[in-house]
């Protein structure tokens, strides 16, 4: 386990290191892999991870197709250099059909619209709920692993342990409702056409360039107050999140989708996170507000039982995040807005 990362290539290299479990699972899969939305925050590292895992499994003939608009050509070139086949394609272009995209036996759906969904809810529904129907029709025989979100659950008491997969859904706001729409559309494909689907309810991935820890640590370092009204969160290392997402392909099922929560084992106090970062930076933590009695919390014990516990502990993530900021390494500029309680993103 490294003490930290000197630059983004070092981080990307670690994120792309497959576990023995992932290599074994990729050896069992057949056919190529298409990753839709590969240019997002998690996509490039997932594609590199998949490529390395396939190579380690002896499946060097299997292709990894990374589909995105690729507004950043340098990101696409970097993936191409690592053996990933990038495909420039606008999934929302009404004049282009998905038939132009590569055939594949495995699909990871990472496309989503969150920020700005309150101002443009129709766009959120078009991306999050309508597009999955097109995808399921394009690859009806494939295994489809679709990233969803813990936002499909309601806010629950802090001492509840979080929602497990059997907890009734209760999405708050247009974004969360449209994400539940994504799940329902893919579930319909699994029921009516026998498409094998896994639904991965993630919250919140930590990459060091973005995430809840980056949000809290940046404010502490800048001596700005940390809002603790949403008093607790779940977080998980993005490397683990990517590995689990890929491994759910083997669990994808027809009839009723395989559904799994994806996060860390702790219910993390936001106030305590601020205090930990204050200790790291040698500066006072300023907290604003009073903790509400509820928060968005998930119980990921099913994932931990199937795939093992996250390999990077919470306190290691805190130390890495503090070191990343002390080094002045880049952030994505895309805050999670985990503090939002009314579902308006």
C-alpha positions as CSV (number, residue, x, y, z in Angstrom):
1,X,0.0,0.0,0.0
2,X,1.7,3.3,-1.1
3,X,2.1,6.1,1.4
4,X,0.7,8.5,-1.3
5,X,1.0,9.4,-5.0
6,X,3.5,11.8,-6.5
7,X,1.3,12.6,-9.6
8,X,-1.7,11.5,-11.6
9,X,0.1,8.8,-13.6
10,X,1.0,7.1,-10.3
11,X,-2.6,7.3,-9.1
12,X,-3.9,5.9,-12.4
13,X,-1.4,3.1,-12.3
14,X,-2.5,2.0,-8.8
15,X,-6.2,2.4,-9.8
16,X,-5.6,0.1,-12.8
17,X,-4.0,-2.7,-10.7
18,X,-6.4,-5.7,-10.8
19,X,-7.0,-8.0,-7.8
20,X,-6.7,-11.8,-8.1
21,X,-10.5,-12.0,-7.8
22,X,-11.0,-9.7,-10.7
23,X,-8.5,-11.6,-12.9
24,X,-10.2,-14.9,-12.1
25,X,-13.6,-13.4,-13.0
26,X,-12.4,-11.9,-16.2
27,X,-11.0,-15.3,-17.2
28,X,-14.6,-16.7,-16.9
29,X,-16.2,-14.0,-19.1
30,X,-16.5,-14.5,-22.8
31,X,-16.3,-11.9,-25.6
32,X,-15.4,-8.3,-25.7
33,X,-16.3,-5.4,-23.4
34,X,-17.9,-2.1,-24.3
35,X,-17.8,0.7,-21.7
36,X,-20.4,3.4,-22.3
37,X,-19.6,6.8,-20.8
38,X,-15.9,5.9,-20.5
39,X,-14.9,9.6,-20.5
40,X,-16.5,10.3,-17.1
41,X,-14.8,10.5,-13.7
42,X,-14.6,6.7,-13.2
43,X,-14.5,5.5,-16.8
44,X,-10.8,5.8,-17.8
45,X,-9.5,4.0,-14.7
46,X,-12.2,1.3,-15.1
47,X,-11.1,0.8,-18.8
48,X,-7.4,0.5,-17.9
49,X,-8.3,-1.9,-15.0
50,X,-10.4,-4.1,-17.4
51,X,-7.6,-4.2,-20.0
52,X,-5.0,-5.2,-17.4
53,X,-7.2,-7.8,-15.8
54,X,-8.0,-9.4,-19.2
55,X,-4.3,-9.5,-20.1
56,X,-3.5,-11.0,-16.7
57,X,-6.2,-13.6,-17.3
58,X,-4.6,-14.5,-20.6
59,X,-7.5,-13.0,-22.6
60,X,-5.3,-10.6,-24.7
61,X,-7.6,-11.2,-27.7
62,X,-10.6,-9.6,-25.9
63,X,-11.1,-5.9,-26.8
64,X,-12.1,-3.1,-24.4
65,X,-14.0,-0.5,-26.3
66,X,-14.2,2.9,-24.5
67,X,-17.1,4.9,-25.8
68,X,-17.4,8.6,-25.1
69,X,-17.6,11.9,-26.9
70,X,-13.9,12.3,-25.8
71,X,-14.0,16.1,-25.5
72,X,-10.5,15.7,-24.1
73,X,-8.4,14.1,-26.9
74,X,-5.4,13.6,-24.6
75,X,-7.5,11.3,-22.4
76,X,-8.4,9.2,-25.4
77,X,-4.8,9.0,-26.6
78,X,-3.7,7.9,-23.2
79,X,-6.2,5.0,-23.1
80,X,-5.3,4.0,-26.7
81,X,-1.6,3.9,-25.6
82,X,-2.6,1.5,-22.8
83,X,-4.3,-0.9,-25.2
84,X,-7.9,0.3,-24.8
85,X,-9.8,1.0,-28.1
86,X,-11.4,4.4,-27.8
87,X,-14.6,5.2,-29.8
88,X,-15.7,8.8,-30.3
89,X,-19.5,8.7,-30.2
90,X,-22.3,11.0,-28.9
91,X,-24.8,8.6,-27.4
92,X,-27.4,11.5,-27.2
93,X,-27.1,12.4,-30.9
94,X,-30.6,11.7,-32.3
95,X,-29.3,11.2,-35.8
96,X,-26.9,8.3,-34.9
97,X,-28.0,4.8,-34.0
98,X,-26.2,2.6,-31.6
99,X,-25.8,0.0,-34.3
100,X,-22.5,1.7,-35.3
101,X,-21.0,0.8,-32.0
102,X,-19.0,-2.5,-31.6
103,X,-20.7,-5.7,-30.8
104,X,-19.8,-7.1,-27.4
105,X,-20.8,-9.8,-25.0
106,X,-20.3,-7.5,-22.0
107,X,-21.4,-3.9,-21.5
108,X,-20.7,-1.5,-18.6
109,X,-23.1,1.4,-18.6
110,X,-21.6,4.5,-16.9
111,X,-23.6,7.3,-18.5
112,X,-25.4,9.6,-16.2
113,X,-26.7,13.2,-15.8
114,X,-26.7,14.5,-12.2
115,X,-25.5,18.1,-11.9
116,X,-28.0,20.6,-13.5
117,X,-30.8,18.0,-13.3
118,X,-32.9,20.4,-11.1
119,X,-32.8,23.1,-13.8
120,X,-33.1,20.6,-16.8
121,X,-35.0,17.6,-15.5
122,X,-36.0,16.4,-19.0
123,X,-32.4,16.0,-19.9
124,X,-31.7,14.0,-16.8
125,X,-34.6,11.7,-17.7
126,X,-33.5,11.4,-21.3
127,X,-30.0,10.3,-20.2
128,X,-30.7,8.3,-17.1
129,X,-33.9,6.6,-18.1
130,X,-34.5,6.7,-21.8
131,X,-31.0,5.9,-23.0
132,X,-30.8,2.6,-21.1
133,X,-33.7,1.3,-23.2
134,X,-31.7,2.0,-26.4
135,X,-28.7,0.3,-24.9
136,X,-30.6,-2.8,-23.8
137,X,-32.1,-3.1,-27.3
138,X,-28.7,-2.7,-28.9
139,X,-27.1,-5.4,-26.8
140,X,-30.0,-7.7,-25.8
141,X,-27.8,-10.8,-25.5
142,X,-25.0,-9.1,-23.5
143,X,-24.3,-9.0,-19.8
144,X,-25.0,-5.4,-18.8
145,X,-23.5,-3.9,-15.6
146,X,-25.2,-0.5,-15.0
147,X,-23.9,2.0,-12.5
148,X,-26.8,3.3,-10.4
149,X,-26.7,5.3,-7.2
150,X,-27.7,5.0,-3.5
151,X,-29.9,8.1,-4.2
152,X,-32.7,5.7,-5.1
153,X,-33.1,5.1,-1.4
154,X,-34.7,7.6,1.0
155,X,-32.8,9.4,3.8
156,X,-32.7,7.1,6.8
157,X,-31.8,7.5,10.5
158,X,-28.0,7.7,11.2
159,X,-28.1,4.7,13.5
160,X,-30.0,2.5,11.1
161,X,-26.9,1.0,9.4
162,X,-28.1,2.2,6.0
163,X,-30.5,0.7,3.4
164,X,-29.7,-2.8,2.2
165,X,-30.9,-4.0,-1.2
166,X,-34.3,-5.1,0.1
167,X,-35.1,-1.7,1.6
168,X,-38.0,0.1,-0.3
169,X,-36.7,2.7,-2.7
170,X,-37.7,6.3,-2.0
171,X,-35.9,8.6,-4.4
172,X,-35.8,12.3,-3.5
173,X,-35.7,14.8,-6.4
174,X,-35.7,14.5,-10.2
175,X,-32.1,13.1,-10.4
176,X,-32.8,10.2,-8.0
177,X,-36.2,9.5,-9.7
178,X,-34.6,9.4,-13.1
179,X,-31.9,7.0,-11.8
180,X,-34.7,4.7,-10.5
181,X,-36.1,5.0,-14.0
182,X,-32.8,3.7,-15.4
183,X,-33.1,0.7,-13.1
184,X,-36.8,0.0,-14.0
185,X,-36.1,0.2,-17.7
186,X,-33.2,-2.3,-17.5
187,X,-35.3,-4.5,-15.2
188,X,-37.9,-4.6,-17.9
189,X,-35.3,-5.7,-20.5
190,X,-34.2,-8.5,-18.1
191,X,-37.8,-9.6,-17.6
192,X,-39.2,-9.3,-21.1
193,X,-36.1,-10.1,-23.3
194,X,-33.9,-12.1,-21.0
195,X,-31.1,-9.6,-21.0
196,X,-28.7,-10.3,-18.1
197,X,-28.4,-7.2,-15.9
198,X,-26.6,-6.1,-12.8
199,X,-27.5,-2.9,-11.0
200,X,-24.7,-1.3,-8.9
201,X,-25.9,1.3,-6.4
202,X,-22.8,3.4,-5.7
203,X,-22.1,6.1,-3.1
204,X,-19.6,7.8,-2.9
205,X,-16.4,6.9,-4.8
206,X,-13.1,8.4,-3.7
207,X,-10.5,9.1,-6.4
208,X,-8.5,11.9,-4.6
209,X,-9.2,14.3,-7.5
210,X,-12.9,14.3,-6.5
211,X,-15.1,12.8,-3.9
212,X,-16.5,13.6,-0.4
213,X,-13.0,13.5,1.1
214,X,-11.7,16.0,-1.4
215,X,-14.8,18.2,-0.7
216,X,-14.2,18.2,3.0
217,X,-10.4,18.4,3.0
218,X,-10.4,21.3,0.6
219,X,-12.6,23.4,2.8
220,X,-10.5,22.5,5.9
221,X,-7.3,23.4,4.2
222,X,-8.8,26.7,3.0
223,X,-10.1,27.5,6.6
224,X,-13.7,27.4,5.2
225,X,-16.6,26.0,7.2
226,X,-17.7,22.4,6.6
227,X,-21.5,22.0,6.5
228,X,-22.3,19.1,8.8
229,X,-26.1,19.2,8.4
230,X,-25.8,16.0,6.5
231,X,-23.9,14.5,9.3
232,X,-22.8,11.1,8.0
233,X,-21.8,9.6,4.6
234,X,-20.6,6.4,3.1
235,X,-17.4,6.4,1.0
236,X,-15.3,3.8,-0.9
237,X,-12.0,3.7,-2.8
238,X,-12.7,4.1,-6.5
239,X,-10.3,1.2,-7.3
240,X,-12.5,-1.2,-5.3
241,X,-15.6,0.4,-6.9
242,X,-14.3,-0.3,-10.4
243,X,-13.3,-3.8,-9.6
244,X,-16.7,-4.7,-8.1
245,X,-18.5,-3.1,-11.0
246,X,-16.6,-5.3,-13.5
247,X,-17.1,-8.4,-11.3
248,X,-20.8,-7.9,-11.2
249,X,-20.9,-8.9,-14.9
250,X,-20.6,-12.5,-13.9
251,X,-23.6,-12.0,-11.6
252,X,-25.8,-10.3,-14.1
253,X,-29.1,-12.1,-14.3
254,X,-32.2,-12.3,-16.5
255,X,-35.7,-12.1,-15.1
256,X,-34.8,-10.0,-12.1
257,X,-31.5,-8.0,-12.2
258,X,-28.8,-8.7,-9.7
259,X,-28.7,-5.6,-7.5
260,X,-25.9,-4.7,-5.1
261,X,-25.0,-1.6,-3.0
262,X,-21.4,-0.5,-3.4
263,X,-19.7,1.6,-0.7
264,X,-17.5,1.2,2.3
265,X,-18.4,-0.5,5.6
266,X,-18.4,2.6,7.8
267,X,-21.0,5.2,8.5
268,X,-18.6,8.1,8.5
269,X,-19.2,11.3,10.6
270,X,-18.6,14.4,8.4
271,X,-17.6,16.3,11.6
272,X,-15.0,13.6,12.4
273,X,-13.7,13.8,8.8
274,X,-13.2,17.5,9.2
275,X,-11.3,17.0,12.5
276,X,-9.1,14.3,10.9
277,X,-8.2,16.7,8.1
278,X,-7.6,19.5,10.6
279,X,-5.0,17.2,12.3
280,X,-3.4,16.4,9.0
281,X,-3.0,20.0,8.0
282,X,-2.3,21.4,11.5
283,X,-5.2,23.8,11.2
284,X,-8.5,24.2,13.1
285,X,-11.7,22.6,11.7
286,X,-14.6,24.9,11.4
287,X,-18.0,23.1,11.2
288,X,-21.2,24.8,10.3
289,X,-24.7,23.7,11.2
290,X,-26.2,20.9,13.3
291,X,-26.4,17.3,12.2
292,X,-29.8,16.2,11.0
293,X,-31.2,12.9,12.2
294,X,-31.1,11.3,8.7
295,X,-28.8,10.9,5.8
296,X,-28.3,9.0,2.6
297,X,-26.7,5.7,3.8
298,X,-26.3,2.3,2.3
299,X,-25.5,-1.1,3.7
300,X,-23.0,-2.8,1.3
301,X,-22.6,-6.1,3.2
302,X,-23.8,-8.1,0.2
303,X,-20.9,-6.7,-1.9
304,X,-18.4,-7.3,0.9
305,X,-19.5,-10.9,1.3
306,X,-19.3,-11.5,-2.4
307,X,-16.2,-9.5,-3.3
308,X,-14.3,-8.9,-0.1
309,X,-13.9,-5.8,2.0
310,X,-12.5,-2.6,0.3
311,X,-8.8,-3.0,0.1
312,X,-8.0,0.6,1.1
313,X,-9.1,1.5,4.7
314,X,-10.8,4.8,5.4
315,X,-8.0,6.3,7.4
316,X,-5.6,5.5,4.6
317,X,-7.9,7.3,2.2
318,X,-7.9,10.3,4.6
319,X,-4.1,10.3,4.7
320,X,-3.8,10.0,0.9
321,X,-6.3,12.8,0.4
322,X,-4.4,15.1,2.7
323,X,-1.1,14.3,1.0
324,X,-2.7,14.9,-2.4
325,X,-3.7,18.4,-1.4
326,X,-0.5,19.2,0.3
327,X,1.3,18.4,-2.9
328,X,-1.0,20.7,-4.8
329,X,-2.1,18.0,-7.2
330,X,-5.1,18.6,-9.4
331,X,-8.8,18.3,-8.5
332,X,-11.6,17.7,-11.0
333,X,-13.5,20.8,-9.9
334,X,-16.7,18.6,-9.7
335,X,-17.9,18.6,-6.0
336,X,-20.2,15.7,-5.0
337,X,-22.7,18.0,-3.4
338,X,-23.2,15.3,-0.8
339,X,-24.7,17.9,1.5
340,X,-27.8,18.3,-0.7
341,X,-30.9,16.9,1.1
342,X,-33.7,17.9,-1.2
343,X,-32.5,16.1,-4.3
344,X,-31.9,19.3,-6.2
345,X,-28.5,19.0,-7.9
